[in-house]
Amino acid sequence: MCRASVSIPSNIAEGFERESEKEKVRFLIIAKGSLGELKTQLMIATEVAYISKEDSLPIIDECELIGKMLGGLIRTIKNCS
C-alpha cells in the first residue's frame, strides 16, 4: 500500500515535468492505475481483517474522489491538445 500510495503523486509530478501533453496524460493514467491498486489493496486488507471497515472506508472514498479528479484532468488535457 505504501508503494502504491507514493506512486500516485510521483507519477503526477513526473508527468507534469514532461514536454508533451501526450506524456503528461500517460503519467496521469499510470497514477490513476496506482490509485486503483491502492484501493484494491485497501479492500483486500479490510476483507482479511487487517484493517477495520471504519478505517478503510474513508480512505476508499477519498481514492474514488481522487480518481474522478484525475479522470477530469486527463480529459481536460486531451481536449486542449
C-alpha positions in Angstrom: 0.0 0.0 0.0 2.9 2.4 0.8 4.5 1.8 -2.6 1.2 2.4 -4.5 0.3 5.5 -2.5 3.7 7.0 -3.1 3.5 6.2 -6.8 0.4 8.3 -7.3 1.8 11.8 -6.6 5.2 10.7 -8.0 3.7 9.9 -11.4 1.6 13.1 -11.4 4.8 15.1 -10.7 6.8 13.3 -13.3 4.1 13.8 -15.9 4.0 17.5 -15.4 7.7 17.7 -15.9 7.4 16.1 -19.4 7.4 18.2 -22.5 4.4 16.9 -24.4 0.7 16.7 -23.4 0.7 13.1 -24.5 3.4 12.2 -22.0 1.6 14.1 -19.2 -1.6 12.1 -19.9 0.4 8.9 -20.0 1.8 9.5 -16.5 -1.6 10.7 -15.2 -3.1 7.4 -16.4 -0.3 5.5 -14.6 -1.1 7.5 -11.4 -4.7 6.5 -11.8 -3.7 2.9 -12.1 -1.7 3.1 -8.9 -4.7 4.6 -7.3 -6.8 1.6 -8.4 -4.1 -0.6 -7.0 -4.2 1.1 -3.6 -8.0 1.0 -3.5 -7.9 -2.8 -4.2 -5.3 -3.4 -1.5 -7.4 -1.5 1.0 -10.4 -3.6 0.1 -8.4 -6.8 0.5 -6.9 -5.6 3.8 -10.4 -4.9 5.0 -11.7 -8.3 3.8 -9.0 -10.2 5.7 -9.5 -8.1 8.8 -6.1 -6.4 8.6 -7.7 -3.0 9.0 -11.2 -2.2 10.1 -14.0 -1.2 7.8 -14.4 2.1 9.7 -10.7 2.9 9.0 -10.7 1.8 5.3 -14.0 3.3 4.1 -13.0 7.0 4.3 -9.7 6.2 2.5 -11.5 4.3 -0.2 -14.0 7.2 -0.6 -11.0 9.6 -0.9 -9.5 7.3 -3.5 -12.6 7.4 -5.6 -12.7 11.2 -5.4 -9.1 11.5 -6.4 -9.8 9.1 -9.3 -12.5 11.3 -10.5 -10.2 14.4 -10.3 -7.5 12.6 -12.2 -10.0 11.4 -14.8 -11.2 15.0 -15.2 -7.7 16.3 -15.6 -6.9 13.7 -18.2 -10.0 14.6 -20.2 -9.1 18.3 -19.9 -5.5 17.8 -21.2 -6.7 15.6 -24.0 -9.4 18.1 -25.1 -6.9 21.0 -25.0 -4.3 19.4 -27.2 
